[in-house]
């Protein structure tokens, strides 16, 4: 539906050419703006409604009461079955943070969700074979598990924006909602939507605009030209760094990766690029900045960049 609206606005309402860079950028901007705001409103409302029925302290205790490996595994599993791109994962990430779920566990979801999903796995099996698909999934799970453990080691809770931890006021509001009927619970949930969206809406627009610009104006030929040298040590790090400002989901980038492999780009380099495009993006980081401070973003990006580079080198070695 969102893609169809984006097509209508860009190619019919504005009469832009389907082949033009501007047309691709506008179509992407409209489609992702609608999709992300829809997800943001729905997920924040549902999380707020849940908090109006079940206290966040109870949710936190349920998660905290599990062994960390189990809670982390559940977060990765949830991320793997939700086919979100990096920006679409942020609303649920915000909901987890608002519900006081430990941030180390929450980051496991944020890493796994854009990297792994059933549609991408099926496409990988179809295009590259089940061995590559299995290795990619295992690599994604490993990155999410170890990456979230490293994030937890840095104690990222200290870098969460102060308004998120305004526990006393939120607990009072939750208690009032829980003591009333559905109307009060609805009012509480809708107020959560208004408060959070008001804080981050302009960052979402800026982030999506950047993603649309990269989507429309960065040519695939430029990427393949400079990343096809398997012997160069810098090819994998370059692929990861090139992938960060680009914006897509794992499913959308697979045809691009297929084209790269067809032009001789090594498998490890291609998959490192795929991971960085899917799991890291400037739009995602801009939106996350309204929830966590710069030190947490720097650590988050650093951990994933190192992980993707190591995965790229490993795949290039295995498939040399």
N, C-alpha and C positions, 0 to 999 in steps of 0.2 A: 504493500500500500504506500509506504513512504517513498519507495523508489519510483512508483508511478506518479506520485504528486511531484517529485523532483523532476521527472521527465516532462511532465505537463508544464510546469513553471518555466523550465529552461528552454525547452524545444518548441513549445506551442505558444505559451503566453508571451515569452520574450523573443521568440523566433530565432533562437541561437542555433548554430549548426551543431549537429551531433558530433561531427569530427573536430570541431574547434576546441582549443584549450579552454577558452572562456566558458563554453557550453558545458564541458566536463566539470569545471570548477563550480559553476553555479548549480548544476544538477546535484553535485555532491554536497554542497553547502545546504541546500534546501532539504534534501533527503536526511542528512545527519542531524540537522537542527531539529526537525520534527521528531525523529527517532529518539534522540537523546533527551529532549524535553519531555516526551511522552513517558519514557522509561523513568526519568527522574521523578516526575509527579506520581506515577503509579507506585513505584517502589517505596518512595518516602512515605506516601499515604498508607500503604500496607504495613510498613514497619511501624509507623505511628499508631495505626489501629491495633497492631499486635501489642505495642507497649501500653495501650489503653486497657487491654484485657489482661496482659501478663507483665508484671513489673520487669524493668530492665535488670534489676538486681537479681531476679530469679533466673533470667536468661543468662546473665554473666555467671551465676553459680553453676548452672547446668553445664556450661562450656568449661568453666574452671574446674569442675569436679571430675572431668575426664582426663585421662593421661594425655600429655601434650601430643604424643605421636598420634593418638586417636583423633583428637580435635583437629590437628593439622591435616590428617588424612581425610577427614570429613570435609574440611574446607576445600581441599584440592579436588575431591570428588564432585562437590557442588560446582566448583569452577569449571570442571571438565565437561559437565553436562549442560552448562548454560552457554549457548553460542553467542557471547557478547564480544564486541571489539573492546579495545582498551578503554575508550571513553564511556562506552555503555556499561562497563563494569563499575565505574566510579559511583553511580547512585547506590548500588547495593553495598559497595565499600563504605560509603557514608552512613548507610543504615546500620551496618555492623558496628562502626565506630560509635554512632549515637547510642547503640544498645549496649555499649561497654564490653563488647567482646574483645578479648586480648588482641592487641595490634599485631603481634607476631602471627597469630592464627589468621587474622584478617588479610594480611599481606600474602599469605599462601593462596587465598582465593583470588586476590587481585592479579597475581602472577599467572595462575593456572587458567583463569577464565578466558582471556583473549587468545592464549596460545593453543589450547586443546579444546576441540569440540568434535562431536560425532560426524558432522558434515565434512569438516576438514579432513578427518581421518579417512572417511570413505573416498574423498577425492584423492588423497595421497595414495591410497591403495590402488585406485583405478589408474592413476597417472604414473606413479613411481614404484608400485609394488608393495606388498604387505611387509616385507623386511624393512624397507625405509620408513614406512608408516609406523611400524612398531618401535623402531629406534627413535623416531621423532617423539612419539608419545612418552616413551621411557625417559628421554632427555628432558621433555617438558615437565614431567612429574618430578624428576630429580632437581631441576632448576627451581621449581616452586617450593619443594620441601626444604632443600638446603638454603635457598635464598631467603625464605621466611625465617629460618633459624638464625641466619646471620643478621637479618633485620632485628630480630628479637634481642640478639646479643647487644645491640646498640641502644636498647631501651627506648624505642621510638615514642612511647607515650609522653615523654617530656617535650616532644616537638609537636604535639597535637595543639591546634589553636584553642585558646582558652575558652571560647564560647561553647565548644563541644563538651568541656568538662564542667559546665555550670550545673552540677548535679543537684544541688539543693532546690533550685527553682524548678528544674525538670521533674524531680521526684514529687514536689508538691503538685505540679500540674498533672502528673500521671495519677497520683492518688485521688485527686478530685475527679478525673475522668473515670477511673476504675470504680469509684463509688456511685457514679451516675448511670444513666441508661445509654442506649446506643447513640442518642443525639449528642451527648457530651463526649463520647468516645470519637464520634465523627468530627466534632469541632476541634478536638485535640489533634487528631491526625491531620486535618486540613490546615490547621495553624502551623504544624511542623512543615508541611509543604511550602507554605507562604514564607516562613522564616528562612528556610534553607535555600529555596530558589532565589529569594531576594538577595541573599549573600553572594551567590555564585553565578547568576545568569549572565553577567557581562563577560566573565571569564570563559563561560561556555561558548559564547558568540565569537570571542577572539580566538579561542582554540580551534573551533570548527573552521573558521575562516582561514587560519594558517594551514590546517589539514587540507582544505579544499584547494588552496593555492598550490601546494605541493602535488596534490593529486592531479590537478589539471595541467601543470606547467613543467614538471620534472619528467623528461622523456626516458622511456625504458632503455632506449639505445645507449644513452649516456652511461647508465648504470652498468649494463652488460659490457661496455667497452673497457671500463676501468677495473672490472672485478674478475676477469677471466683468466688471470695468470695464477695458476695453482702453486707455482714455485716461489712466489713472492710472499714473504712472511706477513706483509702488511695487508694482503688481500682480505683476510677474514676480519681484522679490526676495521678496515675501511668499509666493509660491507655492513658491519654493525653500526658504525657511525653514520653511514648513509641512510640506514633504515630508520634511525630514531626520529628524524623530522618527517618522514613519510607516514601516512596514516591509512590503515585498512584493517580488516580482520584476517584471520588465518585462511578462511575460505576464499576471500576475495583476492588474496595475494598468491594463491597456488598457481593460477594460470601464468602469472608473471614469473614465478619460480620455474615453471615448466619451460617458458621461453628462454630463461637464462641458461638452464641446463642444456637446451638445444643449441645454444651458442657457445657451449664449451665451458661455462662457469662451473667450477668444482661443486660437488654435492654439499660439502661442509660449508663452503662460502655461501651457497644459495640458501641453505637452511638457517644459517646464522642471520642472514638478511631477513628471512621470513620471520624468525623469532623476534628480531628487534622491531620490525614493522608492526607485528601483531601485539606485542606485549609492552612496547614503549612508544610513546608519541608525544610531541610537543603539546597537542591539544589536551591529552590526558594529564600531563604534568601541570598545565595551567589550571585545570579544574581542581586537581588534587591540592594545589597550593592554597586553596581556600579552606582546606581541612587540616593539612599538616604544613609545618614551616620548612624553609629552604634546606636546613641540615638533613631532615628526613628525606627530602626529594633527592638530594645529592647522594646520600647513602643508597637509596633505592635504585637510582640510575646506575651508580657505580657497581653495585652487586650484580645487577642483571647484565650490564655490559661485559664484565669479566666472565660471567657464566656463559653468555652466548659466544664469546670468543673461544673459550675452552671447548665448548660443544662443536664449534666450527672446525677447530684444529683436529679434534677427535674424529669427526666424520671424514675429513680430508685424508687423515692417516688410514682409516679403515677402508676407504674406497679409492685409494691412490692407484 
